[in-house]
Amino acid sequence: MKTDPTESRLKYFPITSFSIVMGLSGLTIALSKFYHLQWLPRWPYFALLAGTSILFFLFLTFYLLKSVLYPEEVKKDYRHKIRMNFMPTISISFLLLSIAYLALWPFLSAPLWLIGTALQTIFSFHIISTWIMHEFEIDHFSPAWFIPVVGNILVPISGVEFAPLPVSAFYFSAGMFFWLILSTIIIYRLIFHKTMPKKLMPTLFIFMAPPAIGFISYMRLTMSYDLISQSLLLLGFFIFILLGFLHRIYRKTPFFLSWWAYTFPVAAITIASIVAFQITKFAPYKYFSWMGMSLLIGIIATVSFFTIKNIKNRTICVKED
């Protein structure tokens, strides 16, 4: 009896696919900022917002079907020592779309934020408790562990509009606390242990996301451009430059879906620089915003090309280790 190739591909639909939505959502939010500053017309923002929303709900449908037809495969994702850290890409996608819709249609932003926050809460407590209760080797650790943390730091950006301030502060403080802890571990792992697998090399870019998002989230919570907010922003710039110096590490990495890890952190630092320019009118932030946007579009175009190519070659949605 022949196996239905459609069913087989659905069975191995990867949780990492939602990182595509994260990257496109980040670009959408950056385009919305450019539109509101009258740096670009409205249509790129609207077009990408529609396309990203459709893609997200398409991926969500695929993953829900996978959970119904192949529940054991979803359980493997949920329990896998590396892939479980990508489960919050679903909740983060909800949160990012909530941010993207916030200024345009708040009535859509609110339910997206509510669902995203609820899922983020579940994923965070599950993943962090798993970290504590199970034995992990240092080789299991990668910057992908920052993903649950990033989700918590994202919550206040829309959350200040839809919930009491202590709710947003709760998620922000938890996210920042674990970001500091994980940063120490990842530096130790990178310096004193063997190199990460090539497949995970692009996740080094995730290192840039927490301080960049932390800056935006802190500004939403406090509306204060003080030493803390500036330190978060400038740390994001420092990591961005450092990643440029480390280009040899990931330059020859073969294509994996993990390449999408390049996209959202670049979007985050670009958006942070736009917010900084809006607050300070300091011209270098504007120049960096344009540089970041150009780089982001180039990265997304490149990664999209290779993603489509690998979909056609049927090297995506296959069984993973």
PLY file of the C-alpha trace (Angstrom):
ply
format ascii 1.0
element vertex 321
property float x
property float y
property float z
element edge 320
property int vertex1
property int vertex2
end_header
0.00 0.00 0.00
1.45 3.33 -1.06
1.86 6.18 1.39
0.11 9.40 0.53
2.97 11.94 0.01
0.69 14.78 1.16
0.01 13.03 4.45
3.70 12.23 4.90
4.70 15.86 4.46
2.00 17.02 6.86
3.27 14.51 9.41
6.67 16.20 9.39
5.47 19.79 9.06
8.14 21.55 11.16
7.38 23.77 14.14
10.27 25.96 12.92
8.02 27.07 10.02
6.53 29.71 12.31
9.91 31.48 12.33
8.98 32.49 8.76
5.93 34.29 10.15
8.11 35.96 12.78
10.48 37.32 10.16
7.70 38.56 7.88
5.79 40.06 10.83
8.91 41.92 11.89
9.27 43.37 8.39
5.57 44.28 8.41
5.91 46.21 11.67
9.03 47.98 10.38
7.14 48.95 7.20
4.28 50.30 9.31
6.76 52.50 11.17
8.21 53.73 7.89
4.71 54.50 6.63
3.74 56.46 9.75
6.95 58.47 9.48
6.09 59.12 5.80
9.29 57.48 4.64
7.43 54.94 2.49
3.91 54.67 1.00
1.20 52.65 2.73
0.75 49.80 0.23
3.91 47.75 1.12
2.76 47.63 4.75
-0.81 46.69 3.84
0.24 44.07 1.29
2.72 42.37 3.58
0.32 42.50 6.54
-2.32 40.68 4.49
0.17 38.16 3.11
1.74 37.44 6.50
-1.66 37.00 8.15
-2.75 34.51 5.48
0.52 32.61 5.73
0.28 32.43 9.53
-3.23 31.03 9.54
-2.27 28.60 6.77
0.66 27.33 8.87
-1.56 27.24 11.96
-4.11 25.13 10.07
-1.38 22.73 8.94
-0.05 22.36 12.48
-3.53 21.86 13.94
-4.20 19.17 11.33
-0.89 17.58 12.23
-1.92 17.59 15.91
-5.18 15.80 15.04
-3.80 13.30 12.52
-0.35 12.77 14.01
-0.57 13.72 17.71
2.56 11.73 18.56
4.64 13.92 16.24
3.38 17.07 17.98
4.17 15.51 21.36
7.70 14.88 20.09
8.03 18.58 19.23
6.68 19.52 22.66
9.14 17.25 24.46
12.20 17.47 22.20
15.15 19.08 23.98
15.79 21.51 21.10
12.51 21.75 19.16
10.43 22.51 22.25
12.10 25.94 22.35
10.49 26.67 18.98
6.95 26.00 20.26
6.60 29.66 21.38
7.11 30.75 17.78
3.35 30.12 17.53
2.48 32.44 20.43
5.07 34.99 19.27
3.44 35.02 15.82
0.12 35.90 17.46
1.80 38.66 19.48
3.64 40.11 16.48
0.47 40.20 14.40
-1.22 41.93 17.33
1.48 44.61 17.20
1.18 44.87 13.42
-2.59 45.43 13.66
-2.49 47.67 16.75
-2.47 51.07 15.05
-4.63 49.92 12.15
-7.40 47.76 13.64
-7.24 47.51 17.46
-10.35 45.31 17.46
-8.25 42.61 15.73
-5.13 43.35 17.75
-6.84 42.64 21.09
-7.89 38.99 20.47
-4.55 38.24 18.80
-2.77 39.58 21.91
-5.04 37.63 24.25
-4.51 34.31 22.44
-0.78 34.95 22.05
-0.35 35.82 25.73
-2.31 32.77 26.88
-0.22 30.45 24.69
2.98 32.22 25.69
2.14 31.65 29.36
1.59 27.94 28.80
4.73 27.50 26.73
6.89 29.53 29.11
5.96 27.60 32.23
6.20 24.24 30.42
9.61 24.97 28.90
11.19 26.59 31.95
9.95 23.79 34.23
11.38 21.27 31.74
14.74 23.06 31.89
14.70 22.71 35.67
13.38 19.16 36.04
15.29 17.39 33.24
18.97 16.76 32.70
20.48 18.71 29.82
23.94 18.56 28.35
25.64 21.82 27.47
25.53 20.70 23.82
21.73 20.91 23.93
22.00 24.64 24.56
21.78 27.20 21.76
20.45 30.75 21.31
17.12 29.11 20.37
16.57 28.93 24.13
16.03 32.69 23.98
12.79 32.22 22.01
10.51 31.66 25.05
12.17 34.66 26.69
11.59 36.87 23.64
7.90 36.01 23.74
7.57 37.26 27.31
9.35 40.52 26.52
7.02 41.06 23.54
3.82 40.85 25.60
3.87 44.47 26.94
4.17 46.11 23.49
0.47 45.56 22.79
-0.37 44.54 26.35
-0.22 48.07 27.78
-3.29 48.83 25.65
-5.36 45.82 26.68
-4.49 44.93 30.28
-3.50 46.61 33.56
0.15 47.69 33.67
1.20 45.04 36.25
0.25 42.32 33.76
2.70 43.62 31.18
5.33 44.27 33.86
4.97 40.65 35.01
5.92 39.27 31.59
8.62 41.88 31.01
10.36 41.16 34.32
10.23 37.37 33.77
11.61 37.72 30.26
14.45 40.01 31.24
15.38 37.84 34.23
15.78 34.69 32.16
17.45 36.60 29.32
20.29 37.58 31.67
20.67 34.02 32.94
20.60 32.45 29.48
23.05 35.03 28.13
25.62 33.90 30.68
25.12 30.24 29.77
25.33 30.81 26.02
28.57 32.80 26.32
30.04 30.00 28.44
28.86 27.40 25.91
30.27 29.29 22.92
33.68 29.99 24.48
34.45 26.81 26.39
32.71 24.04 24.44
32.65 22.68 20.91
31.07 24.65 18.09
27.32 24.42 17.65
25.97 22.27 14.79
25.82 24.14 11.47
22.04 23.85 11.50
21.91 26.04 14.62
24.50 28.63 13.57
21.86 31.14 12.30
20.30 31.15 15.78
23.26 33.28 16.92
21.25 36.20 15.53
18.58 35.57 18.18
21.16 36.93 20.64
20.29 40.40 19.30
16.52 40.14 19.81
16.08 40.38 23.62
17.84 43.75 24.13
16.23 45.26 21.01
12.73 44.12 22.00
13.51 44.91 25.62
14.16 48.53 24.64
10.84 48.80 22.78
8.92 47.05 25.55
10.55 49.17 28.28
9.60 52.33 26.40
5.99 51.13 26.13
5.92 50.39 29.85
7.65 53.51 31.19
7.71 56.07 28.35
11.12 56.96 29.74
14.21 57.33 27.56
16.64 56.82 30.42
19.88 54.99 31.08
18.17 51.57 31.16
16.40 52.02 27.84
19.50 53.46 26.17
21.64 50.61 27.52
19.28 48.03 26.04
19.24 49.80 22.67
23.00 50.25 22.48
23.61 46.67 23.60
21.47 45.59 20.65
23.70 47.68 18.35
26.82 46.17 19.91
25.59 42.62 19.27
24.62 43.59 15.71
28.20 44.77 15.04
29.65 41.72 16.80
27.61 39.40 14.57
29.10 41.21 11.58
32.59 40.35 12.85
31.51 36.72 13.23
30.35 36.43 9.62
32.79 33.59 8.87
30.98 31.34 11.35
27.67 31.28 9.48
28.70 32.42 5.97
29.05 28.87 4.62
26.16 27.32 6.52
24.03 25.15 4.19
20.35 26.01 3.96
18.04 25.00 6.78
14.77 26.56 7.89
16.86 27.94 10.76
18.09 30.55 8.25
14.89 32.41 9.12
16.51 33.09 12.49
18.45 35.83 10.68
15.28 37.77 9.91
13.35 38.61 13.07
16.35 39.84 15.13
17.35 42.18 12.28
13.74 43.41 12.17
13.82 43.94 15.95
16.95 46.11 15.93
15.60 48.04 12.92
12.30 48.77 14.70
14.19 49.71 17.88
16.27 52.24 15.94
13.10 53.72 14.40
11.57 54.09 17.87
14.80 55.70 19.11
14.69 58.19 16.23
11.05 59.02 16.96
11.99 59.83 20.55
15.31 61.63 20.08
15.33 62.85 16.43
18.99 61.80 16.49
19.91 61.46 12.79
22.19 58.37 13.09
19.22 56.35 14.31
17.38 57.28 11.11
20.34 56.22 8.97
20.60 52.94 10.84
16.85 52.40 10.34
17.27 52.65 6.58
20.34 50.41 6.64
18.52 47.87 8.78
15.47 47.93 6.50
17.62 47.41 3.40
19.49 44.54 5.07
16.24 42.99 6.30
14.60 43.07 2.87
17.74 41.57 1.31
17.92 38.78 3.90
14.22 37.93 3.61
14.40 37.90 -0.20
17.42 35.56 -0.09
16.01 33.22 2.53
12.61 33.15 0.80
14.28 32.15 -2.47
16.09 29.22 -0.85
12.98 28.22 1.11
10.85 28.04 -2.04
13.63 26.18 -3.83
13.83 23.59 -1.05
10.05 23.21 -0.91
10.12 22.38 -4.63
12.97 19.92 -4.02
10.96 18.34 -1.16
13.75 18.81 1.38
11.37 20.55 3.81
8.67 18.69 5.76
10.84 15.61 6.09
11.70 13.56 9.14
14.20 15.25 11.48
16.55 13.82 14.08
0 1
1 2
2 3
3 4
4 5
5 6
6 7
7 8
8 9
9 10
10 11
11 12
12 13
13 14
14 15
15 16
16 17
17 18
18 19
19 20
20 21
21 22
22 23
23 24
24 25
25 26
26 27
27 28
28 29
29 30
30 31
31 32
32 33
33 34
34 35
35 36
36 37
37 38
38 39
39 40
40 41
41 42
42 43
43 44
44 45
45 46
46 47
47 48
48 49
49 50
50 51
51 52
52 53
53 54
54 55
55 56
56 57
57 58
58 59
59 60
60 61
61 62
62 63
63 64
64 65
65 66
66 67
67 68
68 69
69 70
70 71
71 72
72 73
73 74
74 75
75 76
76 77
77 78
78 79
79 80
80 81
81 82
82 83
83 84
84 85
85 86
86 87
87 88
88 89
89 90
90 91
91 92
92 93
93 94
94 95
95 96
96 97
97 98
98 99
99 100
100 101
101 102
102 103
103 104
104 105
105 106
106 107
107 108
108 109
109 110
110 111
111 112
112 113
113 114
114 115
115 116
116 117
117 118
118 119
119 120
120 121
121 122
122 123
123 124
124 125
125 126
126 127
127 128
128 129
129 130
130 131
131 132
132 133
133 134
134 135
135 136
136 137
137 138
138 139
139 140
140 141
141 142
142 143
143 144
144 145
145 146
146 147
147 148
148 149
149 150
150 151
151 152
152 153
153 154
154 155
155 156
156 157
157 158
158 159
159 160
160 161
161 162
162 163
163 164
164 165
165 166
166 167
167 168
168 169
169 170
170 171
171 172
172 173
173 174
174 175
175 176
176 177
177 178
178 179
179 180
180 181
181 182
182 183
183 184
184 185
185 186
186 187
187 188
188 189
189 190
190 191
191 192
192 193
193 194
194 195
195 196
196 197
197 198
198 199
199 200
200 201
201 202
202 203
203 204
204 205
205 206
206 207
207 208
208 209
209 210
210 211
211 212
212 213
213 214
214 215
215 216
216 217
217 218
218 219
219 220
220 221
221 222
222 223
223 224
224 225
225 226
226 227
227 228
228 229
229 230
230 231
231 232
232 233
233 234
234 235
235 236
236 237
237 238
238 239
239 240
240 241
241 242
242 243
243 244
244 245
245 246
246 247
247 248
248 249
249 250
250 251
251 252
252 253
253 254
254 255
255 256
256 257
257 258
258 259
259 260
260 261
261 262
262 263
263 264
264 265
265 266
266 267
267 268
268 269
269 270
270 271
271 272
272 273
273 274
274 275
275 276
276 277
277 278
278 279
279 280
280 281
281 282
282 283
283 284
284 285
285 286
286 287
287 288
288 289
289 290
290 291
291 292
292 293
293 294
294 295
295 296
296 297
297 298
298 299
299 300
300 301
301 302
302 303
303 304
304 305
305 306
306 307
307 308
308 309
309 310
310 311
311 312
312 313
313 314
314 315
315 316
316 317
317 318
318 319
319 320
